[in-house]
Amino acid sequence: MALTGGLKGADVLTITVPTGAGAASQPFDTEGAASVQVITPSDWVTSNIEIQVSADAITWVPLVDAAAGTAFVAGTSVDASQAVTLPTAVLAARYLKLVSTTSQTATKTLKVILKN
């Protein structure tokens, strides 16, 4: 079945997360985005997804939930073939990286949708 119309004002990025617990994806630029959604692949190993942020794409820090005093978790126990919408607060930083807290069995490819 063919789709009609289509999503306007969105970019779909392909990013990779390497193997190893705590391994971060390559950075992606969120400039102009109003929302961010992450889609995990079918072979994703269930994991929390944490976020690293940067203003300059050089210096990276973990995004921390100030109220809880812990690393901000974009998704808790995110399974394979799931979509996770990130809170708009993450867009205060221009650059993001996604971090799998569980070691993936191989490099994984995720889709990131940036809706304008």
The 8 nearest C-alpha neighbors of each residue, nearest first, counted from 0:
[[1, 2, 3, 4, 5, 6, 7, 11],
 [2, 0, 3, 4, 5, 6, 7, 11],
 [3, 1, 0, 4, 5, 6, 7, 9],
 [4, 2, 5, 1, 0, 6, 7, 8],
 [5, 3, 2, 6, 7, 1, 8, 0],
 [6, 4, 3, 7, 2, 8, 9, 1],
 [5, 7, 9, 8, 4, 114, 10, 3],
 [6, 8, 9, 5, 115, 114, 4, 10],
 [7, 9, 115, 114, 6, 10, 113, 32],
 [10, 8, 114, 113, 115, 7, 6, 11],
 [9, 11, 113, 112, 12, 114, 8, 115],
 [10, 12, 112, 111, 113, 110, 9, 13],
 [13, 11, 111, 110, 14, 112, 10, 113],
 [12, 14, 110, 109, 111, 108, 11, 15],
 [15, 13, 109, 108, 12, 110, 25, 24],
 [14, 16, 108, 107, 24, 109, 17, 106],
 [15, 17, 24, 107, 106, 23, 108, 22],
 [18, 16, 106, 22, 15, 107, 19, 105],
 [17, 19, 103, 105, 106, 102, 104, 22],
 [20, 18, 102, 22, 103, 21, 17, 101],
 [21, 19, 102, 101, 100, 22, 99, 18],
 [20, 22, 100, 99, 98, 19, 23, 101],
 [21, 23, 19, 20, 98, 17, 99, 18],
 [24, 22, 98, 97, 16, 96, 21, 25],
 [25, 23, 16, 97, 96, 15, 26, 98],
 [24, 26, 96, 14, 23, 15, 27, 16],
 [27, 25, 96, 95, 24, 94, 28, 56],
 [26, 28, 95, 94, 29, 96, 25, 14],
 [27, 29, 94, 30, 93, 95, 26, 56],
 [28, 30, 93, 32, 94, 31, 27, 90],
 [31, 29, 32, 28, 93, 94, 90, 92],
 [30, 32, 115, 29, 33, 114, 113, 28],
 [31, 33, 115, 114, 29, 113, 34, 30],
 [32, 34, 115, 114, 31, 87, 35, 113],
 [35, 33, 114, 32, 113, 87, 36, 115],
 [36, 34, 113, 85, 112, 84, 114, 37],
 [35, 37, 84, 112, 83, 111, 85, 82],
 [38, 36, 111, 83, 82, 110, 84, 112],
 [39, 37, 82, 110, 81, 109, 111, 83],
 [38, 40, 80, 109, 81, 79, 43, 82],
 [41, 39, 80, 43, 42, 79, 109, 108],
 [40, 42, 79, 80, 43, 39, 81, 78],
 [41, 43, 40, 79, 44, 107, 80, 39],
 [44, 42, 79, 40, 41, 39, 45, 78],
 [43, 45, 103, 46, 42, 79, 78, 104],
 [46, 44, 78, 77, 76, 43, 79, 47],
 [47, 45, 76, 101, 77, 100, 99, 44],
 [46, 48, 75, 76, 74, 100, 77, 99],
 [49, 47, 99, 74, 73, 98, 72, 46],
 [48, 50, 72, 98, 73, 97, 71, 47],
 [49, 51, 97, 62, 96, 98, 61, 52],
 [50, 52, 61, 96, 60, 62, 95, 59],
 [53, 51, 95, 60, 59, 94, 92, 62],
 [52, 54, 59, 94, 56, 55, 58, 92],
 [53, 55, 93, 92, 56, 94, 52, 58],
 [54, 56, 57, 53, 58, 94, 93, 59],
 [57, 55, 53, 94, 54, 58, 26, 59],
 [58, 56, 55, 59, 53, 54, 94, 26],
 [57, 59, 53, 56, 55, 60, 54, 52],
 [60, 58, 53, 52, 51, 57, 61, 56],
 [61, 59, 51, 52, 62, 53, 58, 50],
 [62, 60, 51, 63, 50, 52, 70, 59],
 [61, 63, 51, 71, 50, 70, 52, 60],
 [64, 62, 70, 71, 69, 65, 61, 68],
 [63, 65, 71, 67, 66, 69, 68, 70],
 [66, 64, 68, 67, 63, 69, 71, 70],
 [67, 65, 64, 68, 69, 63, 71, 70],
 [66, 68, 69, 64, 65, 63, 70, 71],
 [69, 67, 65, 64, 66, 63, 70, 71],
 [70, 68, 67, 63, 64, 71, 65, 66],
 [69, 71, 63, 64, 62, 72, 61, 49],
 [72, 70, 63, 64, 62, 49, 69, 73],
 [71, 73, 49, 74, 48, 70, 75, 47],
 [74, 72, 48, 49, 85, 71, 50, 75],
 [73, 75, 48, 72, 47, 77, 76, 83],
 [74, 76, 47, 77, 72, 48, 73, 46],
 [77, 75, 46, 47, 45, 78, 74, 48],
 [78, 76, 45, 46, 75, 74, 47, 81],
 [79, 77, 45, 81, 76, 80, 43, 44],
 [78, 80, 43, 41, 39, 81, 40, 42],
 [81, 79, 41, 39, 40, 78, 38, 82],
 [82, 80, 39, 38, 79, 78, 83, 77],
 [81, 83, 38, 37, 39, 36, 84, 80],
 [84, 82, 37, 36, 85, 38, 74, 81],
 [85, 83, 36, 35, 37, 86, 82, 34],
 [84, 86, 35, 36, 73, 83, 87, 89],
 [87, 85, 88, 89, 84, 34, 35, 73],
 [86, 88, 89, 90, 34, 85, 33, 35],
 [87, 89, 90, 86, 91, 85, 92, 34],
 [90, 88, 87, 91, 86, 92, 85, 52],
 [89, 91, 92, 88, 87, 93, 29, 32],
 [90, 92, 89, 88, 93, 87, 54, 52],
 [93, 91, 90, 94, 54, 52, 53, 89],
 [92, 94, 29, 54, 30, 28, 90, 91],
 [95, 93, 28, 53, 27, 92, 52, 29],
 [96, 94, 52, 26, 27, 51, 53, 50],
 [95, 97, 26, 51, 24, 50, 23, 25],
 [98, 96, 50, 24, 23, 49, 48, 51],
 [97, 99, 23, 49, 48, 22, 21, 50],
 [98, 100, 48, 101, 21, 46, 22, 47],
 [99, 101, 21, 20, 47, 46, 98, 48],
 [102, 100, 20, 46, 99, 103, 21, 19],
 [101, 103, 20, 19, 18, 104, 100, 99],
 [102, 104, 18, 105, 44, 19, 101, 106],
 [105, 103, 18, 102, 106, 44, 19, 43],
 [106, 104, 18, 103, 107, 17, 102, 19],
 [105, 107, 17, 18, 16, 15, 108, 103],
 [108, 106, 16, 15, 105, 17, 109, 43],
 [107, 109, 15, 14, 40, 16, 13, 106],
 [110, 108, 39, 14, 38, 13, 40, 15],
 [109, 111, 13, 38, 12, 37, 14, 112],
 [110, 112, 37, 12, 11, 36, 13, 38],
 [111, 113, 11, 36, 35, 10, 114, 12],
 [112, 114, 35, 10, 9, 32, 34, 11],
 [115, 113, 9, 34, 32, 33, 8, 112],
 [114, 32, 8, 33, 9, 31, 113, 34]]
